[in-house]
Amino acid sequence: MQKLDILAFGAHPDDVELGCGGTLLAAVAQGKKVGIIDLTKGELGTRGNASIRLKEAQLASQIIGASVRENLGMADGFFENNKENQFAIIEMIRSYQPSIILCNAIDDRHPDHARAAQLVETASFLAGLTKIQSTHQGQPQTAWRPNQVFHYIQSKSLAPHFVIDISAFMDKKMEAILAHSSQFYDPQSKEPDTFISGASFLEFIKSRAKELGHQIGVEYAEGFLTQKLLGMRNFDSII
């Protein structure tokens, strides 16, 4: 498997697009290789079904320019931070050897999000332990630990530790979100209304990005939290 610069995890097939789609688009534009791993198929979602959501996820990943997108098939709503699921993520981390991992919010409205955040954080550490043995497609893997694990922000208004300018990619981010057409606003849809299906939710996503961007003097931004102290060699990259 090819080495990736950034590997983004989401509990559900649209989490990554909503939380860090603009950041991934910006990275791809810089020549970085990015990948997406969905933990579940979102099969408990009120709208759509697992088959539809898998197709939507592939379309969204094409819009983002992701080099790979995989689905681990964990149980939507019921997956746990246990050994079996940790090993599934360890296998992905060791296969793609990312420098940076992006994953769900550490606290959020949907209980899957915080649980996924801790699961990925735990597995990211364990993936670097040489005495933990794993295989991929029958071949033994070597230990690999990413340099950083960052958590994107979702429904709850968490104060970010840092933000990334996505001004040039906001329209494309929204296009990737709307690729998940079963989940978001469609005036022709006869499916039940949900927390994210109204037009106001899409405006919320734009408003959140605009608010974060305003704070650093750009049009749009995405925010992230980290549980590890960040260090800098110089101030050149600070906006």
MDAnalysis code that builds the backbone (N, CA, C; Angstrom):
import MDAnalysis as mda
import numpy as np

u = mda.Universe.empty(717, n_residues=239, atom_resindex=np.repeat(np.arange(239), 3), trajectory=True)
u.add_TopologyAttr("name", ["N", "CA", "C"] * 239)
u.add_TopologyAttr("resid", np.arange(1, 240))
u.add_TopologyAttr("resname", ["MET", "GLN", "LYS", "LEU", "ASP", "ILE", "LEU", "ALA", "PHE", "GLY", "ALA", "HIS", "PRO", "ASP", "ASP", "VAL", "GLU", "LEU", "GLY", "CYS", "GLY", "GLY", "THR", "LEU", "LEU", "ALA", "ALA", "VAL", "ALA", "GLN", "GLY", "LYS", "LYS", "VAL", "GLY", "ILE", "ILE", "ASP", "LEU", "THR", "LYS", "GLY", "GLU", "LEU", "GLY", "THR", "ARG", "GLY", "ASN", "ALA", "SER", "ILE", "ARG", "LEU", "LYS", "GLU", "ALA", "GLN", "LEU", "ALA", "SER", "GLN", "ILE", "ILE", "GLY", "ALA", "SER", "VAL", "ARG", "GLU", "ASN", "LEU", "GLY", "MET", "ALA", "ASP", "GLY", "PHE", "PHE", "GLU", "ASN", "ASN", "LYS", "GLU", "ASN", "GLN", "PHE", "ALA", "ILE", "ILE", "GLU", "MET", "ILE", "ARG", "SER", "TYR", "GLN", "PRO", "SER", "ILE", "ILE", "LEU", "CYS", "ASN", "ALA", "ILE", "ASP", "ASP", "ARG", "HIS", "PRO", "ASP", "HIS", "ALA", "ARG", "ALA", "ALA", "GLN", "LEU", "VAL", "GLU", "THR", "ALA", "SER", "PHE", "LEU", "ALA", "GLY", "LEU", "THR", "LYS", "ILE", "GLN", "SER", "THR", "HIS", "GLN", "GLY", "GLN", "PRO", "GLN", "THR", "ALA", "TRP", "ARG", "PRO", "ASN", "GLN", "VAL", "PHE", "HIS", "TYR", "ILE", "GLN", "SER", "LYS", "SER", "LEU", "ALA", "PRO", "HIS", "PHE", "VAL", "ILE", "ASP", "ILE", "SER", "ALA", "PHE", "MET", "ASP", "LYS", "LYS", "MET", "GLU", "ALA", "ILE", "LEU", "ALA", "HIS", "SER", "SER", "GLN", "PHE", "TYR", "ASP", "PRO", "GLN", "SER", "LYS", "GLU", "PRO", "ASP", "THR", "PHE", "ILE", "SER", "GLY", "ALA", "SER", "PHE", "LEU", "GLU", "PHE", "ILE", "LYS", "SER", "ARG", "ALA", "LYS", "GLU", "LEU", "GLY", "HIS", "GLN", "ILE", "GLY", "VAL", "GLU", "TYR", "ALA", "GLU", "GLY", "PHE", "LEU", "THR", "GLN", "LYS", "LEU", "LEU", "GLY", "MET", "ARG", "ASN", "PHE", "ASP", "SER", "ILE", "ILE"])
u.atoms.positions = np.array([
    [0.836, -1.197, 0.000],
    [0.000, 0.000, 0.000],
    [0.876, 1.254, 0.000],
    [0.362, 2.326, -0.597],
    [1.111, 3.567, -0.667],
    [1.110, 4.291, 0.666],
    [2.196, 4.995, 0.943],
    [2.288, 5.796, 2.156],
    [1.486, 7.074, 1.976],
    [0.741, 7.452, 3.020],
    [-0.062, 8.660, 2.990],
    [0.527, 9.716, 3.913],
    [0.301, 10.970, 3.565],
    [0.705, 12.059, 4.450],
    [-0.320, 12.255, 5.565],
    [-1.597, 12.182, 5.203],
    [-2.685, 12.386, 6.167],
    [-3.704, 11.260, 6.017],
    [-4.102, 10.678, 7.139],
    [-5.158, 9.673, 7.149],
    [-6.265, 10.178, 8.064],
    [-7.451, 10.374, 7.488],
    [-8.583, 10.921, 8.246],
    [-9.584, 9.819, 8.558],
    [-9.957, 9.712, 9.825],
    [-10.931, 8.729, 10.278],
    [-12.247, 9.421, 10.623],
    [-13.357, 8.741, 10.329],
    [-14.669, 9.222, 10.721],
    [-15.527, 8.070, 11.200],
    [-16.323, 8.299, 12.230],
    [-17.218, 7.245, 12.711],
    [-18.250, 6.891, 11.653],
    [-18.691, 7.915, 10.903],
    [-19.728, 7.734, 9.880],
    [-19.232, 8.270, 8.543],
    [-19.829, 7.849, 7.436],
    [-19.307, 8.187, 6.118],
    [-19.255, 9.666, 5.755],
    [-19.960, 10.540, 6.474],
    [-19.891, 11.963, 6.136],
    [-19.138, 12.798, 7.176],
    [-18.630, 12.178, 8.227],
    [-17.966, 12.925, 9.298],
    [-16.739, 13.674, 8.802],
    [-15.929, 13.000, 7.991],
    [-14.681, 13.605, 7.531],
    [-14.952, 14.828, 6.661],
    [-15.905, 14.707, 5.737],
    [-16.212, 15.840, 4.863],
    [-16.676, 17.038, 5.678],
    [-17.541, 16.803, 6.663],
    [-18.062, 17.882, 7.485],
    [-16.977, 18.497, 8.369],
    [-16.152, 17.660, 8.972],
    [-15.193, 18.145, 9.965],
    [-13.890, 18.662, 9.412],
    [-13.369, 18.011, 8.370],
    [-12.033, 18.400, 7.887],
    [-11.894, 18.305, 6.374],
    [-13.026, 18.349, 5.652],
    [-12.976, 18.241, 4.203],
    [-12.138, 19.325, 3.547],
    [-12.242, 20.548, 4.058],
    [-11.472, 21.645, 3.488],
    [-9.984, 21.477, 3.705],
    [-9.607, 20.973, 4.874],
    [-8.193, 20.737, 5.183],
    [-7.609, 19.671, 4.264],
    [-8.382, 18.615, 4.006],
    [-7.912, 17.572, 3.098],
    [-7.769, 18.115, 1.681],
    [-8.728, 18.922, 1.233],
    [-8.653, 19.529, -0.092],
    [-7.417, 20.417, -0.215],
    [-7.134, 21.183, 0.820],
    [-5.952, 22.051, 0.816],
    [-4.675, 21.222, 0.749],
    [-4.654, 20.106, 1.484],
    [-3.470, 19.239, 1.475],
    [-3.249, 18.623, 0.103],
    [-4.324, 18.158, -0.534],
    [-4.211, 17.571, -1.873],
    [-3.687, 18.610, -2.858],
    [-4.156, 19.845, -2.740],
    [-3.699, 20.917, -3.619],
    [-2.211, 21.197, -3.446],
    [-1.680, 20.873, -2.278],
    [-0.257, 21.050, -2.002],
    [0.563, 19.828, -2.408],
    [-0.098, 18.845, -3.006],
    [0.604, 17.648, -3.447],
    [0.702, 16.549, -2.411],
    [-0.020, 16.706, -1.302],
    [-0.017, 15.683, -0.259],
    [-0.944, 14.534, -0.645],
    [-0.630, 13.355, -0.145],
    [-1.489, 12.193, -0.341],
    [-2.336, 11.994, 0.911],
    [-3.654, 11.917, 0.710],
    [-4.561, 11.774, 1.846],
    [-5.457, 10.558, 1.644],
    [-5.895, 9.998, 2.749],
    [-6.808, 8.865, 2.718],
    [-7.896, 9.033, 3.763],
    [-8.979, 8.307, 3.577],
    [-10.129, 8.383, 4.490],
    [-10.524, 6.972, 4.906],
    [-10.736, 6.790, 6.201],
    [-11.228, 5.523, 6.738],
    [-12.517, 5.778, 7.507],
    [-13.609, 5.178, 7.059],
    [-14.880, 5.257, 7.778],
    [-14.997, 4.031, 8.682],
    [-15.303, 4.249, 9.943],
    [-15.399, 3.124, 10.867],
    [-16.659, 2.309, 10.625],
    [-17.782, 2.974, 10.356],
    [-19.050, 2.278, 10.137],
    [-19.637, 2.668, 8.783],
    [-20.687, 1.994, 8.391],
    [-21.390, 2.332, 7.151],
    [-22.540, 3.301, 7.393],
    [-22.682, 3.754, 8.640],
    [-23.776, 4.664, 8.966],
    [-25.139, 4.024, 8.797],
    [-25.191, 2.725, 9.053],
    [-26.407, 1.968, 8.753],
    [-27.590, 2.298, 9.666],
    [-27.341, 2.946, 10.788],
    [-28.441, 3.318, 11.674],
    [-29.014, 4.695, 11.358],
    [-28.442, 5.369, 10.395],
    [-28.936, 6.687, 10.025],
    [-30.381, 6.633, 9.571],
    [-31.151, 7.661, 9.915],
    [-32.576, 7.705, 9.576],
    [-32.785, 7.685, 8.067],
    [-31.914, 8.342, 7.347],
    [-32.033, 8.442, 5.889],
    [-31.023, 7.535, 5.195],
    [-31.405, 7.074, 4.005],
    [-30.505, 6.237, 3.223],
    [-30.321, 4.865, 3.836],
    [-29.308, 4.147, 3.343],
    [-28.958, 2.838, 3.887],
    [-27.470, 2.609, 3.647],
    [-26.965, 1.492, 4.117],
    [-25.528, 1.241, 4.034],
    [-25.018, 1.247, 2.601],
    [-25.759, 0.651, 1.689],
    [-25.332, 0.573, 0.292],
    [-25.266, 1.964, -0.341],
    [-26.295, 2.750, -0.123],
    [-26.328, 4.113, -0.661],
    [-25.186, 4.943, -0.093],
    [-24.960, 4.809, 1.184],
    [-23.950, 5.642, 1.844],
    [-22.538, 5.274, 1.413],
    [-22.308, 4.009, 1.108],
    [-20.995, 3.610, 0.592],
    [-20.726, 4.262, -0.765],
    [-21.742, 4.293, -1.620],
    [-21.594, 4.918, -2.932],
    [-21.370, 6.419, -2.798],
    [-22.101, 7.037, -1.903],
    [-21.930, 8.466, -1.677],
    [-20.528, 8.783, -1.164],
    [-20.025, 7.933, -0.283],
    [-18.689, 8.145, 0.276],
    [-17.620, 8.081, -0.802],
    [-17.758, 7.160, -1.734],
    [-16.774, 7.055, -2.816],
    [-16.814, 8.296, -3.710],
    [-18.007, 8.800, -3.991],
    [-18.122, 10.012, -4.793],
    [-17.476, 11.190, -4.068],
    [-17.736, 11.315, -2.777],
    [-17.155, 12.406, -1.998],
    [-15.635, 12.325, -1.976],
    [-15.094, 11.124, -1.862],
    [-13.639, 10.974, -1.817],
    [-13.004, 11.348, -3.148],
    [-13.715, 11.111, -4.255],
    [-13.224, 11.541, -5.564],
    [-13.177, 13.058, -5.652],
    [-14.182, 13.728, -5.108],
    [-14.214, 15.189, -5.112],
    [-13.051, 15.744, -4.294],
    [-12.776, 15.133, -3.167],
    [-11.670, 15.570, -2.316],
    [-10.321, 15.260, -2.953],
    [-10.256, 14.181, -3.723],
    [-8.988, 13.759, -4.305],
    [-8.222, 12.808, -3.410],
    [-8.958, 12.098, -2.553],
    [-8.321, 11.124, -1.664],
    [-7.725, 9.970, -2.462],
    [-6.569, 9.526, -2.051],
    [-5.908, 8.408, -2.725],
    [-6.578, 7.085, -2.407],
    [-7.245, 7.023, -1.268],
    [-7.886, 5.780, -0.852],
    [-9.018, 6.101, 0.109],
    [-10.057, 5.273, 0.096],
    [-11.112, 5.336, 1.110],
    [-11.535, 3.917, 1.427],
    [-11.530, 3.589, 2.714],
    [-11.922, 2.253, 3.148],
    [-12.988, 2.355, 4.232],
    [-13.743, 1.282, 4.392],
    [-14.753, 1.201, 5.433],
    [-14.495, -0.040, 6.266],
    [-14.374, 0.137, 7.586],
    [-14.024, -0.975, 8.470],
    [-15.224, -1.802, 8.907],
    [-16.432, -1.359, 8.603],
    [-17.616, -2.160, 8.883],
    [-17.913, -2.378, 10.350],
    [-17.499, -1.465, 11.208],
    [-17.853, -1.576, 12.623],
    [-19.348, -1.295, 12.802],
    [-19.889, -1.676, 13.940],
    [-21.329, -1.559, 14.180],
    [-21.702, -0.124, 14.531],
    [-22.451, 0.504, 13.647],
    [-22.912, 1.862, 13.871],
    [-23.690, 1.934, 15.191],
    [-23.305, 2.872, 16.045],
    [-23.995, 3.053, 17.315],
    [-23.518, 2.149, 18.437],
    [-22.824, 1.052, 18.088],
    [-22.481, 0.057, 19.108],
    [-21.008, -0.349, 19.128],
    [-20.199, 0.200, 18.234],
    [-18.777, -0.178, 18.266],
    [-18.157, 0.298, 19.577],
    [-17.130, -0.426, 20.001],
    [-16.480, -0.121, 21.275],
    [-14.988, 0.086, 21.084],
    [-14.385, 0.726, 22.061],
    [-12.937, 0.881, 22.077],
    [-12.350, -0.387, 22.690],
    [-12.346, -1.451, 21.885],
    [-11.869, -2.739, 22.379],
    [-10.720, -3.261, 21.508],
    [-10.187, -4.386, 21.882],
    [-9.010, -4.925, 21.214],
    [-9.266, -5.191, 19.734],
    [-10.409, -5.771, 19.412],
    [-10.720, -6.091, 18.017],
    [-10.720, -4.831, 17.143],
    [-11.382, -3.801, 17.594],
    [-11.456, -2.570, 16.809],
    [-10.134, -1.814, 16.805],
    [-9.408, -1.876, 17.911],
    [-8.082, -1.267, 17.938],
    [-7.175, -1.908, 16.896],
    [-7.226, -3.231, 16.778],
    [-6.385, -3.918, 15.803],
    [-6.782, -3.560, 14.368],
    [-8.079, -3.371, 14.123],
    [-8.524, -2.982, 12.779],
    [-7.909, -1.645, 12.383],
    [-7.831, -0.719, 13.329],
    [-7.258, 0.592, 13.049],
    [-5.737, 0.530, 13.009],
    [-5.142, -0.262, 13.889],
    [-3.695, -0.460, 13.852],
    [-3.264, -0.952, 12.472],
    [-4.008, -1.886, 11.911],
    [-3.692, -2.415, 10.582],
    [-3.700, -1.311, 9.533],
    [-4.685, -0.418, 9.600],
    [-4.764, 0.688, 8.644],
    [-3.602, 1.662, 8.822],
    [-3.291, 1.988, 10.064],
    [-2.195, 2.925, 10.334],
    [-0.872, 2.356, 9.857],
    [-0.631, 1.098, 10.145],
    [0.629, 0.485, 9.718],
    [0.678, 0.276, 8.213],
    [-0.457, 0.108, 7.585],
    [-0.487, -0.067, 6.134],
    [-0.157, 1.221, 5.404],
    [-0.748, 2.334, 5.862],
    [-0.606, 3.604, 5.148],
    [0.445, 4.535, 5.741],
    [0.914, 4.243, 6.960],
    [2.001, 4.982, 7.599],
    [1.848, 6.508, 7.488],
    [0.720, 7.056, 7.928],
    [0.525, 8.506, 7.828],
    [1.377, 9.267, 8.830],
    [1.769, 10.468, 8.451],
    [2.448, 11.361, 9.394],
    [1.438, 11.999, 10.331],
    [0.244, 12.287, 9.811],
    [-0.802, 12.955, 10.590],
    [-2.103, 12.172, 10.487],
    [-2.776, 12.031, 11.609],
    [-4.110, 11.435, 11.644],
    [-5.102, 12.496, 12.085],
    [-6.210, 12.568, 11.376],
    [-7.338, 13.423, 11.754],
    [-8.490, 12.507, 12.151],
    [-9.203, 12.854, 13.215],
    [-10.308, 11.987, 13.638],
    [-11.376, 12.794, 14.356],
    [-12.420, 12.108, 14.780],
    [-13.623, 12.737, 15.321],
    [-13.366, 13.642, 16.519],
    [-14.383, 14.460, 16.812],
    [-14.340, 15.379, 17.943],
    [-14.253, 14.616, 19.263],
    [-13.518, 15.177, 20.208],
    [-13.343, 14.517, 21.504],
    [-14.598, 14.613, 22.369],
    [-15.519, 15.508, 22.004],
    [-16.798, 15.637, 22.706],
    [-17.819, 16.118, 21.682],
    [-18.982, 15.466, 21.625],
    [-19.953, 15.854, 20.620],
    [-21.337, 15.331, 20.953],
    [-22.319, 15.822, 20.203],
    [-23.716, 15.432, 20.370],
    [-23.910, 13.942, 20.153],
    [-23.316, 13.380, 19.104],
    [-23.470, 11.956, 18.787],
    [-22.457, 11.148, 19.590],
    [-22.893, 10.188, 20.383],
    [-21.955, 9.435, 21.229],
    [-20.901, 8.661, 20.445],
    [-21.198, 8.303, 19.194],
    [-20.197, 7.607, 18.384],
    [-18.960, 8.462, 18.154],
    [-19.132, 9.778, 18.112],
    [-18.013, 10.649, 17.739],
    [-16.915, 10.645, 18.798],
    [-17.279, 10.883, 20.043],
    [-16.274, 10.884, 21.107],
    [-15.667, 9.500, 21.286],
    [-16.495, 8.465, 21.122],
    [-15.979, 7.101, 21.258],
    [-14.981, 6.790, 20.139],
    [-15.284, 7.236, 18.928],
    [-14.357, 7.044, 17.810],
    [-13.068, 7.815, 18.034],
    [-13.187, 9.019, 18.594],
    [-12.001, 9.833, 18.871],
    [-11.038, 9.099, 19.793],
    [-11.576, 8.516, 20.853],
    [-10.725, 7.805, 21.807],
    [-10.190, 6.506, 21.216],
    [-11.013, 5.833, 20.432],
    [-10.585, 4.585, 19.786],
    [-9.401, 4.836, 18.863],
    [-9.498, 5.854, 18.029],
    [-8.414, 6.147, 17.090],
    [-7.175, 6.640, 17.833],
    [-7.375, 7.459, 18.851],
    [-6.241, 7.950, 19.652],
    [-5.501, 6.784, 20.297],
    [-6.257, 5.838, 20.869],
    [-5.645, 4.664, 21.504],
    [-4.887, 3.820, 20.489],
    [-5.526, 3.523, 19.368],
    [-4.909, 2.683, 18.348],
    [-3.677, 3.343, 17.739],
    [-3.693, 4.667, 17.631],
    [-2.539, 5.385, 17.081],
    [-1.304, 5.191, 17.955],
    [-1.517, 5.154, 19.261],
    [-0.394, 4.890, 20.169],
    [0.054, 3.436, 20.075],
    [-0.907, 2.520, 20.143],
    [-0.567, 1.096, 20.128],
    [0.119, 0.683, 18.832],
    [-0.211, 1.350, 17.731],
    [0.378, 1.001, 16.435],
    [1.895, 1.176, 16.432],
    [2.405, 1.971, 17.360],
    [3.848, 2.195, 17.429],
    [4.594, 1.235, 18.329],
    [3.883, 0.325, 18.969],
    [4.542, -0.632, 19.870],
    [5.020, -1.852, 19.087],
    [6.306, -2.099, 19.110],
    [6.891, -3.164, 18.286],
    [6.460, -4.564, 18.719],
    [6.067, -4.722, 19.981],
    [5.687, -6.057, 20.452],
    [4.236, -6.406, 20.109],
    [3.499, -5.450, 19.579],
    [2.158, -5.756, 19.075],
    [2.307, -6.181, 17.622],
    [1.950, -7.411, 17.337],
    [2.107, -7.956, 15.988],
    [0.778, -7.903, 15.240],
    [0.847, -7.464, 13.995],
    [-0.343, -7.396, 13.152],
    [0.028, -7.809, 11.739],
    [-0.995, -8.166, 10.971],
    [-0.768, -8.545, 9.578],
    [-1.779, -7.822, 8.689],
    [-1.415, -7.679, 7.431],
    [-2.335, -7.146, 6.430],
    [-2.218, -8.012, 5.187],
    [-3.353, -8.587, 4.781],
    [-3.393, -9.502, 3.635],
    [-2.359, -10.620, 3.790],
    [-2.249, -11.101, 5.032],
    [-1.374, -12.227, 5.321],
    [0.083, -11.875, 5.518],
    [0.443, -10.613, 5.373],
    [1.836, -10.204, 5.517],
    [2.049, -9.474, 6.839],
    [3.142, -9.779, 7.547],
    [3.403, -9.096, 8.817],
    [3.676, -7.613, 8.600],
    [3.251, -6.805, 9.554],
    [3.442, -5.359, 9.469],
    [4.497, -4.893, 10.465],
    [5.108, -3.751, 10.153],
    [6.049, -3.129, 11.079],
    [5.331, -2.042, 11.872],
    [5.838, -1.771, 13.057],
    [5.229, -0.760, 13.914],
    [5.318, 0.615, 13.252],
    [4.278, 1.432, 13.480],
    [4.263, 2.796, 12.944],
    [3.372, 3.658, 13.824],
    [3.908, 4.785, 14.241],
    [3.104, 5.730, 15.021],
    [3.115, 7.085, 14.325],
    [1.956, 7.683, 14.082],
    [1.922, 8.997, 13.435],
    [2.557, 10.063, 14.321],
    [3.030, 11.130, 13.689],
    [3.633, 12.230, 14.451],
    [2.588, 12.960, 15.296],
    [1.380, 13.106, 14.731],
    [0.348, 13.854, 15.429],
    [-1.020, 13.227, 15.183],
    [-1.891, 13.357, 16.184],
    [-3.312, 13.006, 16.049],
    [-4.108, 14.263, 16.375],
    [-4.885, 14.751, 15.414],
    [-5.687, 15.952, 15.601],
    [-7.170, 15.608, 15.494],
    [-7.979, 16.272, 16.320],
    [-9.423, 16.038, 16.338],
    [-10.149, 17.226, 15.720],
    [-10.947, 16.954, 14.689],
    [-11.746, 18.029, 14.116],
    [-12.957, 18.305, 14.998],
    [-13.623, 19.428, 14.739],
    [-14.771, 19.868, 15.532],
    [-16.046, 19.537, 14.768],
    [-17.065, 19.071, 15.478],
    [-18.314, 18.680, 14.832],
    [-19.476, 19.539, 15.328],
    [-20.499, 18.979, 15.921],
    [-21.685, 19.766, 16.276],
    [-21.438, 20.741, 17.424],
    [-20.771, 20.282, 18.479],
    [-20.537, 21.139, 19.631],
    [-19.510, 22.219, 19.299],
    [-19.711, 23.390, 19.863],
    [-18.806, 24.521, 19.618],
    [-17.616, 24.443, 20.567],
    [-16.655, 23.622, 20.221],
    [-15.442, 23.477, 21.017],
    [-14.423, 24.536, 20.597],
    [-13.681, 25.052, 21.560],
    [-12.652, 26.047, 21.250],
    [-11.440, 25.340, 20.644],
    [-11.085, 25.640, 19.400],
    [-9.978, 24.932, 18.759],
    [-8.624, 25.337, 19.328],
    [-7.674, 24.423, 19.246],
    [-6.294, 24.737, 19.613],
    [-5.571, 25.408, 18.455],
    [-6.005, 25.116, 17.232],
    [-5.475, 25.807, 16.056],
    [-6.486, 25.670, 14.932],
    [-6.371, 26.533, 13.937],
    [-7.273, 26.490, 12.790],
    [-6.455, 26.508, 11.497],
    [-7.080, 26.000, 10.433],
    [-6.431, 25.952, 9.120],
    [-7.279, 26.727, 8.118],
    [-6.635, 27.584, 7.367],
    [-7.306, 28.391, 6.350],
    [-7.787, 27.480, 5.212],
    [-9.098, 27.469, 4.970],
    [-9.651, 26.672, 3.860],
    [-10.420, 27.558, 2.885],
    [-10.117, 28.851, 2.882],
    [-10.886, 29.804, 2.089],
    [-10.990, 29.415, 0.624],
    [-9.902, 28.937, 0.055],
    [-9.891, 28.597, -1.369],
    [-10.641, 27.309, -1.672],
    [-11.060, 26.596, -0.634],
    [-11.627, 25.259, -0.828],
    [-13.022, 25.096, -0.228],
    [-13.627, 26.185, 0.237],
    [-14.920, 26.069, 0.899],
    [-15.996, 25.545, -0.050],
    [-16.021, 26.055, -1.273],
    [-17.030, 25.591, -2.227],
    [-16.867, 24.105, -2.520],
    [-15.633, 23.657, -2.654],
    [-15.372, 22.241, -2.938],
    [-15.704, 21.387, -1.720],
    [-15.465, 21.921, -0.536],
    [-15.849, 21.203, 0.691],
    [-17.352, 20.969, 0.700],
    [-18.130, 21.995, 0.372],
    [-19.583, 21.859, 0.357],
    [-20.025, 20.871, -0.721],
    [-19.318, 20.843, -1.846],
    [-19.629, 19.873, -2.897],
    [-19.408, 18.447, -2.392],
    [-18.318, 18.241, -1.650],
    [-18.047, 16.915, -1.098],
    [-19.095, 16.521, -0.067],
    [-19.523, 17.477, 0.758],
    [-20.581, 17.206, 1.734],
    [-21.864, 16.800, 1.023],
    [-22.232, 17.552, 0.002],
    [-23.490, 17.291, -0.703],
    [-23.446, 16.034, -1.560],
    [-22.263, 15.450, -1.747],
    [-22.185, 14.142, -2.403],
    [-22.919, 13.094, -1.570],
    [-23.019, 13.347, -0.263],
    [-23.801, 12.474, 0.626],
    [-25.262, 12.928, 0.546],
    [-25.831, 12.809, -0.632],
    [-27.127, 13.421, -0.928],
    [-28.285, 12.833, -0.121],
    [-28.159, 11.609, 0.340],
    [-29.248, 11.019, 1.129],
    [-29.363, 11.667, 2.504],
    [-28.290, 12.329, 2.948],
    [-28.242, 12.824, 4.320],
    [-28.600, 14.292, 4.462],
    [-28.402, 15.075, 3.398],
    [-28.502, 16.515, 3.545],
    [-29.669, 17.102, 2.759],
    [-29.805, 18.389, 2.823],
    [-31.007, 19.076, 2.349],
    [-31.333, 18.772, 0.893],
    [-32.543, 18.302, 0.685],
    [-33.087, 18.051, -0.644],
    [-34.584, 18.343, -0.568],
    [-35.034, 19.464, -1.160],
    [-36.449, 19.827, -1.045],
    [-37.396, 18.802, -1.664],
    [-36.850, 17.906, -2.511],
    [-37.684, 16.885, -3.147],
    [-37.760, 15.590, -2.327],
    [-36.933, 15.493, -1.310],
    [-36.873, 14.250, -0.539],
    [-38.136, 14.049, 0.280],
    [-38.579, 12.806, 0.351],
    [-39.730, 12.435, 1.173],
    [-39.291, 11.690, 2.437],
    [-37.984, 11.647, 2.672],
    [-37.453, 10.975, 3.865],
    [-37.720, 11.835, 5.099],
    [-37.707, 11.231, 6.295],
    [-37.942, 12.001, 7.525],
    [-36.869, 13.073, 7.727],
    [-37.264, 14.156, 8.362],
    [-36.309, 15.200, 8.707],
    [-35.383, 14.711, 9.817],
    [-34.139, 15.170, 9.763],
    [-33.167, 14.816, 10.799],
    [-32.427, 16.071, 11.245],
    [-31.547, 15.899, 12.181],
    [-30.742, 17.000, 12.729],
    [-29.916, 17.688, 11.648],
    [-29.508, 16.928, 10.607],
    [-28.614, 17.482, 9.590],
    [-29.270, 17.659, 8.224],
    [-30.565, 17.363, 8.100],
    [-31.183, 17.331, 6.771],
    [-31.749, 18.665, 6.305],
    [-31.828, 19.647, 7.167],
    [-32.400, 20.929, 6.788],
    [-31.389, 21.861, 6.141],
    [-31.890, 22.852, 5.410],
    [-31.016, 23.842, 4.781],
    [-30.222, 24.618, 5.823],
    [-30.793, 24.784, 7.009],
    [-30.117, 25.548, 8.057],
    [-28.833, 24.863, 8.523],
    [-28.774, 23.531, 8.427],
    [-27.557, 22.832, 8.856],
    [-26.393, 23.168, 7.930],
    [-26.648, 23.239, 6.636],
    [-25.590, 23.600, 5.691],
    [-25.120, 25.031, 5.936],
    [-26.048, 25.909, 6.297],
    [-25.667, 27.277, 6.626],
    [-24.833, 27.311, 7.900],
    [-25.173, 26.416, 8.845],
    [-24.386, 26.308, 10.076],
    [-22.943, 25.929, 9.767],
    [-22.737, 24.980, 8.871],
    [-21.386, 24.555, 8.498],
    [-20.609, 25.732, 7.920],
    [-21.247, 26.481, 7.043],
    [-20.581, 27.643, 6.440],
    [-20.310, 28.721, 7.489],
    [-21.280, 28.938, 8.371],
    [-21.129, 29.976, 9.400],
    [-20.007, 29.632, 10.373],
    [-19.923, 28.345, 10.748],
    [-18.846, 27.916, 11.647],
    [-17.493, 28.195, 11.000],
    [-17.358, 27.839, 9.736],
    [-16.093, 28.049, 9.033],
    [-15.790, 29.540, 8.877],
    [-16.815, 30.327, 8.646],
    [-16.620, 31.780, 8.502],
    [-16.217, 32.404, 9.830],
    [-16.839, 31.957, 10.915],
    [-16.489, 32.484, 12.236],
    [-15.028, 32.183, 12.573],
    [-14.600, 30.943, 12.342],
    [-13.217, 30.576, 12.631],
    [-12.255, 31.330, 11.715],
    [-12.638, 31.490, 10.459],
    [-11.792, 32.224, 9.533],
    [-11.645, 33.679, 9.945],
    [-12.750, 34.282, 10.367],
    [-12.728, 35.683, 10.777],
    [-11.719, 35.917, 11.899],
    [-11.595, 34.956, 12.788],
    [-10.708, 35.118, 13.939],
    [-9.237, 35.150, 13.553],
    [-8.906, 34.642, 12.362],
    [-7.507, 34.703, 11.920],
    [-7.349, 35.559, 10.661],
    [-8.402, 36.294, 10.305],
    [-8.300, 37.224, 9.208],
    [-8.406, 36.623, 7.827],
    [-9.052, 35.457, 7.715],
    [-9.302, 34.848, 6.410],
    [-10.802, 34.591, 6.289],
    [-11.229, 34.143, 5.119],
    [-12.667, 33.993, 4.907],
    [-13.243, 32.764, 5.601],
    [-12.572, 31.608, 5.467],
    [-13.083, 30.367, 6.041],
    [-11.933, 29.566, 6.659],
    [-12.235, 28.842, 7.732],
    [-11.223, 27.998, 8.374],
    [-11.893, 26.807, 9.045],
    [-11.096, 25.773, 9.302],
    [-11.523, 24.609, 10.088],
    [-10.674, 24.533, 11.344],
    [-11.308, 24.131, 12.452],
    [-10.616, 24.076, 13.728],
    [-10.304, 22.658, 14.176],
    [-9.225, 22.531, 14.942],
    [-8.773, 21.231, 15.428],
    [-8.313, 21.329, 16.876],
    [-8.420, 20.198, 17.567],
    [-7.900, 20.084, 18.922],
    [-6.842, 18.992, 18.954],
    [-5.916, 19.117, 19.882],
    [-4.874, 18.119, 20.041],
    [-4.684, 17.814, 21.516],
    [-4.364, 16.583, 21.812],
    [-4.084, 16.186, 23.191],
    [-2.581, 16.074, 23.428],
    [-1.801, 16.568, 22.445],
    [-0.349, 16.534, 22.542],
    [0.189, 17.926, 22.252],
    [1.144, 18.383, 23.034],
    [1.712, 19.713, 22.844],
    [2.345, 19.841, 21.471],
    [2.029, 20.945, 20.780],
    [2.613, 21.219, 19.471],
    [3.870, 22.055, 19.635],
    [4.877, 21.765, 18.809],
    [6.107, 22.548, 18.814],
    [6.356, 23.172, 17.456],
    [7.052, 24.303, 17.418],
    [7.376, 24.981, 16.161],
    [8.875, 25.248, 16.095],
    [9.433, 25.156, 14.893],
    [10.838, 25.517, 14.679],
    [10.990, 27.014, 14.425],
    [9.934, 27.644, 13.893],
    [9.957, 29.076, 13.640],
    [8.527, 29.579, 13.488],
    [8.383, 30.863, 13.245],
    [7.073, 31.497, 13.161],
    [6.606, 31.701, 11.713],
    [7.333, 31.175, 10.739],
    [7.069, 31.503, 9.345],
    [5.689, 31.087, 8.865],
    [5.146, 29.994, 9.424],
    [3.879, 29.484, 8.917],
    [2.657, 30.021, 9.663],
    [2.878, 30.864, 10.656],
    [1.762, 31.386, 11.439],
    [1.081, 32.520, 10.686],
    [-0.246, 32.459, 10.620],
    [-0.994, 33.532, 9.958],
    [-1.070, 34.727, 10.896],
])
